[in-house]
Amino acid sequence: MTSHYDLIAIGAGSGGLSVVERASEYGAKTAVIESGELGGTCVNVGCVPKKIMWYGAGLAHSLQDAEDYGYEVTRGKLDWKKLIEKRNNYIGNINDWYKDSFLSERNIDLIQGFARFVDEKTISVDGKTYTADKIVISTGGYPFIPSDIPGAEYGITSDEFFNDLDEKQPQKVVVVGGGYIALELAMLMSGLESEVHLLHQGRPMLRKFDGTLRRALRQQLEDDAININDNAIVASVERLNNGKLTIAYTDGTSLSNVDSLIWAIGRRPNTANLDLENTSIAVNDNGTIIVNDVEQTNVEHIYALGDIIGKAELTPVAIAAGRRLGDRLYGKKPNRKMSYDDIATVMFTHPPIATMGLSEEDAVKLHGGDHVKVYKTDFVPMYHSLTRHKVKTHMKLIVLGEEEKIVGCHMIGTGVDEMMQGFAVAIRMGATKQDFDDTIAIHPVSAEELVTMR
């Protein structure tokens, strides 16, 4: 017997849960299909466990800062197992809430198993079939390990980092990658006092970020004594009898006694095993699903959102897109569309990075140097005036034309992760530099520099 729904979401991550939540609020009969834990990457092996460990690394920095403020601090050794247990308990509570409250209170059915398309109206899960008037694909992505490097499988990805390293902290870590995941993991492990080696394999670090952020973060990596090798390319990985790894590079050099090798070289969409060949859904060469400006595929009743469409791979984007889709389909709000422009985001390095809009380089390329003006400042915030490590804050505003409309805002420094949310509202509303200048500063805080910048 086939069960029928108004809407089925494939994937119970941020996007899938959000669209069924909103649709159910309008009275739609909904279900979500998931083969793993509820919450997807963000809750289980992404944002949430990362942020907890980021706080842990931050406390290590704070303990040292406390000494500089005059406190007598006796630093004990980190109990890695306790940190991981508490982190996992926190995540487990979220998983339980999804099952016990979130879904049941909204009458959303959970179908556990792996979804495959039988045809454009029918989905099979473990031998049972389901149909729906609307189907949303929100299966996200996964980090991958290169297949062309001998021994690469002895390394792990961010998934295993948050799932498998429960008992013992790796003391010597190699992180391969130059994106935000690689840098977040490298800096949090360094903060937790592991020896960290960062390999960019000849590629620029944070190549899509503003140059000021790239340079400032590079300086911080060096100040934190993280071993950076920009050009070393992994040729092979060997695992010894004691479990340690030896990583050989293409230039003939190698690194021995490595406890953990983390591949953070990108993510791929989870489309390969959905049996999309039984439909006419159009897919890009890289596996992402092609959608229009309302997340609709070329099949009228099938939608896709979140990381699977490759537009902006961020949890809040998937949540917003899912809720807006629910509003359009069942809430009689046809204009509730998701905008993928001017999305603010934060990278949880130490210190954090907050960025929104065009980089200086992109603004000049897009509009020409004569139409772009840059305001910037850098300073040691008051907090670090008494600490031995003078962690600088850098801020930059990119403005356009005579009106000086703000088209980019980029910051790195203590507290910028919390600053950006409020400023993002103003920038999305079309704020100009004059609007910022006319805003009375709060003193003394680092954020006041954004409204006093000359």
C-alpha positions in Angstrom: 0.0 0.0 0.0 1.3 3.4 -0.9 1.0 6.3 1.5 0.2 9.7 0.1 1.2 13.2 1.4 0.8 16.8 0.4 4.5 17.3 0.7 7.5 15.0 1.3 11.0 16.3 2.1 13.9 14.0 1.4 16.5 14.8 4.1 15.9 15.9 7.7 18.6 18.5 7.8 18.0 22.2 8.2 16.3 22.7 4.9 14.0 19.6 4.9 12.9 20.1 8.5 12.2 23.8 7.9 10.0 23.2 4.8 7.8 20.5 6.5 7.6 22.6 9.6 6.2 25.6 7.8 4.0 23.5 5.5 2.5 21.7 8.4 1.7 25.0 10.1 -0.6 25.7 7.2 -2.3 22.4 7.5 -0.5 20.3 4.9 0.0 16.6 5.5 3.8 16.2 5.5 6.5 13.7 6.0 10.3 13.8 6.1 12.6 11.0 5.1 15.9 10.5 6.8 18.4 7.7 6.8 20.6 9.1 9.6 20.3 11.4 12.6 17.8 14.2 12.5 19.3 17.7 12.0 21.7 16.8 9.2 25.2 18.0 9.0 24.8 21.1 11.0 23.5 19.5 14.2 25.5 16.3 14.1 28.8 16.8 12.4 29.0 20.6 11.6 28.0 23.9 13.1 26.9 22.7 16.6 29.7 20.4 17.6 32.2 22.7 15.9 30.9 25.7 17.9 31.1 23.8 21.2 34.7 22.9 20.5 35.4 26.5 19.4 34.2 27.6 22.8 36.5 25.0 24.4 39.5 26.3 22.5 38.5 29.9 23.4 38.6 29.0 27.1 42.2 27.9 26.7 43.0 31.3 25.3 41.0 33.0 28.1 42.9 31.1 30.8 46.1 32.6 29.5 44.6 36.0 29.2 43.4 35.7 32.8 47.0 35.5 33.9 47.7 38.7 32.1 44.9 40.4 34.0 46.5 39.4 37.3 44.7 36.2 38.2 46.7 33.3 39.6 45.7 30.5 37.3 46.8 26.9 37.5 46.1 25.3 34.2 45.3 21.6 34.3 45.3 19.2 31.4 42.3 19.2 29.1 40.0 16.2 29.7 39.3 15.5 26.1 37.0 12.6 26.8 34.8 14.8 29.1 34.6 17.6 26.5 33.5 15.1 23.8 31.0 13.4 26.1 29.4 16.7 27.1 29.4 17.8 23.4 27.7 14.5 22.4 25.1 14.7 25.1 24.2 18.2 24.0 23.7 17.0 20.4 21.8 13.9 21.7 19.4 16.2 23.4 18.7 18.1 20.2 18.1 14.8 18.3 15.7 13.7 21.0 13.8 17.0 20.8 13.4 16.6 17.1 11.9 13.2 17.6 9.9 13.7 20.8 8.6 17.3 20.2 9.4 19.0 17.0 7.9 16.4 14.6 5.1 15.0 16.8 3.8 18.4 17.9 3.4 19.4 14.2 2.0 16.0 13.0 5.0 15.5 10.7 5.6 11.8 9.9 9.2 10.6 10.1 10.1 7.9 7.5 13.4 6.4 8.5 15.5 4.9 5.7 17.1 5.8 2.4 14.9 7.4 -0.2 15.0 6.5 -3.9 12.9 7.7 -6.7 10.7 5.1 -8.4 9.3 7.8 -10.7 8.6 11.5 -10.5 5.7 11.0 -8.1 6.8 8.0 -6.2 9.6 7.4 -3.6 10.7 4.0 -2.2 12.1 3.6 1.3 13.1 0.1 2.4 10.5 -1.5 0.1 7.6 0.8 1.0 6.4 3.4 -1.5 5.2 6.9 -0.9 3.7 9.6 -3.1 3.3 13.3 -2.7 1.8 16.3 -4.6 5.1 18.1 -3.8 8.5 16.7 -3.2 11.5 18.6 -1.8 15.0 17.3 -2.2 17.2 18.5 0.7 19.8 15.8 1.1 22.8 18.1 1.6 26.4 17.2 0.9 29.3 15.2 2.3 33.0 15.8 2.7 35.2 13.5 0.5 38.6 11.8 0.6 40.7 11.9 -2.6 40.6 8.5 -4.4 43.9 9.0 -6.3 46.3 9.2 -3.4 47.6 5.9 -2.0 46.6 5.5 1.7 44.3 8.6 1.6 41.7 6.4 3.3 43.7 6.4 6.5 42.7 10.1 6.9 39.4 11.3 8.1 36.9 14.1 7.2 35.0 16.5 9.4 32.3 13.8 9.7 34.7 11.4 11.4 36.3 14.2 13.4 33.0 14.8 15.1 32.0 11.2 15.3 35.0 9.0 15.9 37.6 10.9 17.9 36.0 10.2 21.3 38.6 8.6 23.5 41.9 10.4 22.9 42.9 13.8 21.6 45.2 13.6 18.6 48.4 15.4 19.6 49.8 15.8 16.1 47.3 16.8 13.4 47.6 17.5 9.7 44.7 19.4 8.1 44.6 19.5 4.3 42.6 22.4 2.8 42.4 26.1 2.6 38.7 26.8 3.1 36.7 27.7 6.2 36.3 24.1 7.5 40.0 23.4 7.3 40.9 26.6 9.0 38.3 26.3 11.7 39.4 22.8 12.6 43.1 23.7 12.4 42.7 26.7 14.8 40.4 25.0 17.3 42.9 22.0 17.5 45.8 24.4 17.9 43.8 26.2 20.7 43.4 22.9 22.4 47.2 22.6 22.3 47.6 19.9 19.5 50.5 20.4 17.1 48.8 21.4 13.9 50.2 21.3 10.3 48.1 23.0 7.7 48.5 22.1 4.0 47.0 24.3 1.3 48.5 22.1 -1.5 49.4 25.1 -3.7 46.0 26.8 -3.5 45.2 30.2 -2.0 43.8 30.3 1.5 40.2 31.6 1.6 40.4 32.6 -2.1 36.9 34.0 -2.2 37.3 36.2 0.9 38.4 39.8 1.0 42.1 40.3 0.9 42.2 42.0 4.2 40.7 39.0 5.9 43.0 36.6 4.2 46.1 38.5 5.3 44.9 39.1 8.8 44.0 35.5 9.3 47.4 34.4 7.9 49.1 36.5 10.4 47.1 35.0 13.2 47.9 31.5 12.1 51.6 32.3 12.2 51.2 34.0 15.6 49.6 30.8 16.9 52.5 28.8 15.7 50.5 26.7 13.3 52.8 25.0 10.9 51.7 26.3 7.4 52.9 24.6 4.3 51.4 26.3 1.3 52.8 24.2 -1.4 53.2 20.6 0.0 51.1 18.2 -2.0 50.3 14.8 -0.5 51.7 11.9 -2.5 50.9 9.0 -0.2 49.9 8.1 3.3 51.3 5.1 5.2 49.8 3.8 8.5 52.3 2.2 10.8 51.7 -0.7 13.2 51.4 1.7 16.1 48.6 3.5 14.3 50.6 6.6 13.5 50.7 8.0 10.0 53.6 9.0 7.7 52.6 11.5 5.1 54.8 11.7 2.0 54.8 14.8 -0.2 55.4 15.0 -4.0 58.7 16.9 -3.4 60.2 13.9 -1.6 59.8 15.2 1.9 57.5 13.6 4.5 56.0 14.2 7.9 56.0 11.3 10.5 54.3 10.4 13.8 51.0 12.0 12.7 48.0 11.0 14.9 45.3 12.3 12.6 45.1 13.4 9.0 42.0 15.5 8.3 40.9 16.0 4.7 39.0 19.3 4.3 39.2 19.8 0.6 35.5 20.4 -0.3 32.1 18.8 -0.2 30.0 17.0 -2.8 26.2 16.8 -3.1 24.3 13.8 -1.9 22.5 13.0 -5.2 24.4 9.9 -6.4 22.1 7.3 -4.8 18.7 8.9 -5.2 18.0 7.2 -8.5 17.4 10.5 -10.2 17.7 8.7 -13.5 14.1 7.5 -12.9 13.1 11.1 -13.2 13.9 13.9 -15.7 15.4 16.2 -13.0 18.2 18.2 -14.4 21.5 18.0 -12.6 24.8 19.9 -13.1 28.0 18.1 -13.9 29.1 18.4 -10.2 25.9 16.7 -9.0 24.1 19.7 -7.7 20.4 20.0 -8.7 19.4 22.8 -11.1 16.6 25.1 -9.8 15.0 28.4 -10.7 14.6 31.4 -8.4 11.9 29.7 -6.4 13.9 26.4 -5.8 11.8 24.6 -8.4 13.5 22.0 -10.6 12.6 21.4 -14.2 10.0 19.0 -12.9 7.1 21.2 -11.8 6.2 19.6 -8.5 9.8 18.8 -7.4 11.9 21.3 -5.5 15.4 21.3 -4.1 17.1 23.5 -1.5 20.1 23.8 0.8 23.5 22.6 0.0 22.2 20.3 -2.7 21.7 23.2 -5.1 25.2 24.7 -4.6 24.2 28.3 -4.2 25.1 29.2 -0.6 26.0 26.3 1.5 25.0 27.7 4.9 22.6 26.4 7.5 20.6 29.6 7.9 20.2 29.8 4.1 18.6 26.3 4.0 16.3 27.2 6.9 15.2 30.4 5.3 14.7 28.8 1.9 12.6 26.0 3.4 10.4 28.3 5.3 9.8 30.6 2.3 9.0 27.6 0.2 6.4 26.5 2.7 5.0 30.0 2.7 4.7 30.1 -1.1 3.2 26.6 -1.5 0.7 26.6 1.4 0.6 30.1 2.9 -0.6 32.0 -0.1 2.5 34.2 0.0 3.8 34.0 -3.6 6.4 36.8 -3.2 8.2 35.1 -0.3 11.3 34.3 -2.3 14.8 33.5 -1.1 17.5 36.0 -2.0 20.9 34.6 -2.3 22.5 38.1 -2.4 24.2 39.9 0.5 24.2 36.9 2.9 26.2 37.5 6.1 28.3 34.7 7.4 30.7 34.0 10.2 33.8 31.8 10.2 34.7 30.5 13.7 38.4 30.8 13.7 40.3 32.4 16.6 39.5 35.3 16.3 36.3 34.9 14.2 35.7 36.3 10.8 32.4 38.0 9.8 31.8 38.9 6.2 29.0 40.1 4.0 28.7 41.4 0.4 31.3 42.1 -2.1 35.0 41.9 -1.4 37.1 44.9 -2.4 38.6 42.9 -5.2 35.2 41.8 -6.6 33.7 45.3 -6.2 36.4 46.9 -8.2 36.2 44.1 -10.9 32.4 44.5 -11.1 32.0 48.3 -10.8 35.4 49.8 -11.6 37.9 51.4 -9.3 36.5 54.9 -9.8 33.1 54.0 -8.4 34.3 52.1 -5.4 35.6 53.5 -2.1 37.1 51.6 0.8 37.0 52.6 4.5 39.1 50.5 6.8 40.7 50.4 10.2 42.7 48.0 12.4 43.4 48.2 16.1 44.1 46.2 19.2 40.8 46.1 21.1 40.6 47.1 24.7 40.4 43.5 25.9 43.8 42.7 24.4 45.4 45.9 25.7 46.4 43.9 28.8 47.2 40.5 27.2 50.6 39.4 25.9 49.0 38.4 22.6 47.8 41.5 20.9 45.1 40.0 18.7 44.2 42.8 16.3 40.8 43.6 14.9 40.4 44.6 11.2 37.3 46.2 9.8 36.5 47.2 6.2 33.5 48.8 4.5 33.1 48.8 0.7 30.9 51.6 -0.6 29.6 52.3 -4.1 29.0 55.6 -6.0 28.3 59.1 -4.7 25.7 57.9 -2.4 28.3 55.6 -0.8 25.9 52.7 -0.5 27.5 49.9 1.5 28.0 46.8 -0.6 30.6 45.0 1.5 31.4 44.6 5.2 34.4 42.5 6.4 35.7 42.0 9.9 38.1 39.8 11.8 38.6 40.1 15.5 37.2 39.4 19.0 33.4 39.7 19.0 32.8 40.3 15.3 30.7 37.1 15.1 28.1 38.8 17.3 28.4 42.2 15.7 27.6 41.3 12.2 23.9 40.2 12.7 22.7 43.7 13.5 24.8 45.4 10.8 23.6 42.9 8.3 20.0 44.1 8.7 21.0 47.7 8.0 23.1 46.7 4.9 20.3 44.6 3.5 18.0 47.6 3.9 20.3 49.7 1.7 22.3 51.6 4.4 24.9 54.1 3.2 28.1 55.3 4.8 26.2 58.4 5.9 23.6 56.3 7.7 26.5 54.6 9.7 28.1 58.0 10.4 24.7 59.3 11.7 24.4 56.4 14.1 25.6 57.3 17.6 28.4 55.0 18.7 28.3 52.8 21.8 31.4 53.3 23.8 33.7 51.7 24.6 33.1 48.7 22.3 34.9 47.5 19.1 31.6 47.8 17.1 31.7 51.6 17.4 34.5 51.6 14.9 32.1 50.7 12.2 30.1 53.9 12.7 33.1 56.2 13.3 35.3 55.0 10.5 36.9 57.7 8.4 
